[in-house]
Amino acid sequence: MKSIKSVIINTREDLDSISGTEKHAEFMQILKGSMTRKEDTQVYPEGYGKPDYKGETLEPIWKDVEDLSTIERFGFKKEDFAS
């Protein structure tokens, strides 16, 4: 029998093969956490961050953005993580 510690999860089939295990529950939590990401929404002027930029320093404006691409890759929908 394959050790659960050595299982690599690349597909939904890989995940389903360890259903009911602690590793499965951990991976599901990771997937749930991947549903949002931080995105800098600050508008920076042209040339900002270049060595010759002389303007003011702007702080990033971080916003949470929904990103379901990872869970969708594993065949899930947002509703699957509602609980």
Backbone torsions as a table, in degrees:
resi	resn	phi	psi	omega
1	MET	NA	138.8	-178.7
2	LYS	-71.7	135.1	175.3
3	SER	-69.3	134.0	-179.3
4	ILE	-64.2	-32.2	179.5
5	LYS	-60.7	-29.1	-175.8
6	SER	-94.2	2.7	-179.6
7	VAL	-73.3	130.3	175.0
8	ILE	-103.1	128.7	-176.1
9	ILE	-105.5	103.8	177.7
10	ASN	-114.1	-19.2	-174.9
11	THR	-138.1	168.7	175.4
12	ARG	-62.3	-36.6	178.2
13	GLU	-60.8	-42.7	177.0
14	ASP	-60.2	-44.7	-179.1
15	LEU	-64.8	-46.0	-180.0
16	ASP	-62.5	-28.0	-178.5
17	SER	-69.3	-15.7	178.6
18	ILE	-115.5	20.1	-179.9
19	SER	-52.9	138.7	178.9
20	GLY	87.4	-1.6	179.8
21	THR	-99.5	165.1	176.2
22	GLU	-63.4	-37.6	178.7
23	LYS	-61.4	-40.1	177.8
24	HIS	-62.3	-47.8	180.0
25	ALA	-61.4	-41.1	178.0
26	GLU	-62.4	-43.7	-178.6
27	PHE	-66.8	-36.9	177.7
28	MET	-64.1	-37.5	176.2
29	GLN	-65.2	-39.3	177.2
30	ILE	-63.5	-44.2	177.9
31	LEU	-60.6	-43.8	179.4
32	LYS	-60.0	-41.5	179.6
33	GLY	-68.4	-18.9	-178.3
34	SER	-82.5	-1.8	-173.8
35	MET	-76.2	-13.1	173.2
36	THR	-130.7	152.0	176.4
37	ARG	-140.5	159.2	177.0
38	LYS	-88.6	137.2	178.2
39	GLU	-134.1	133.6	177.0
40	ASP	-79.3	116.6	-178.3
41	THR	-103.9	8.0	176.9
42	GLN	-61.3	140.7	175.8
43	VAL	-95.8	116.1	-177.5
44	TYR	-101.1	140.6	178.1
45	PRO	-69.4	158.7	178.3
46	GLU	-57.0	135.3	178.9
47	GLY	86.6	-2.6	-179.9
48	TYR	-60.7	133.9	179.5
49	GLY	89.6	-6.4	177.6
50	LYS	-84.3	154.0	-178.5
51	PRO	-57.1	-30.9	-176.4
52	ASP	-93.8	8.5	179.0
53	TYR	-70.0	128.7	-176.7
54	LYS	-112.5	-2.4	-176.1
55	GLY	-76.8	-173.7	-178.9
56	GLU	-70.5	156.5	175.4
57	THR	-83.8	129.0	-179.6
58	LEU	-108.8	137.6	176.9
59	GLU	-85.3	144.1	176.1
60	PRO	-64.7	151.3	173.9
61	ILE	-114.3	102.4	-175.1
62	TRP	-88.0	129.9	177.0
63	LYS	-127.5	146.1	172.2
64	ASP	-78.5	131.2	-179.6
65	VAL	-124.5	130.6	177.0
66	GLU	-70.1	131.7	178.3
67	ASP	-141.5	104.5	-175.7
68	LEU	-96.2	9.5	-173.9
69	SER	-60.8	-37.7	-178.3
70	THR	-70.7	-46.2	-179.9
71	ILE	-66.7	-34.8	178.1
72	GLU	-65.5	-33.7	177.2
73	ARG	-60.6	-29.8	179.3
74	PHE	-96.7	10.4	174.4
75	GLY	81.9	20.2	179.1
76	PHE	-104.6	162.7	172.6
77	LYS	-119.1	163.2	179.3
78	LYS	-53.9	-40.3	-178.4
79	GLU	-60.7	-25.5	179.7
80	ASP	-65.7	-16.9	-176.8
81	PHE	-113.6	20.2	-175.6
82	ALA	-65.7	-28.1	-176.7
83	SER	-84.1	NA	NA
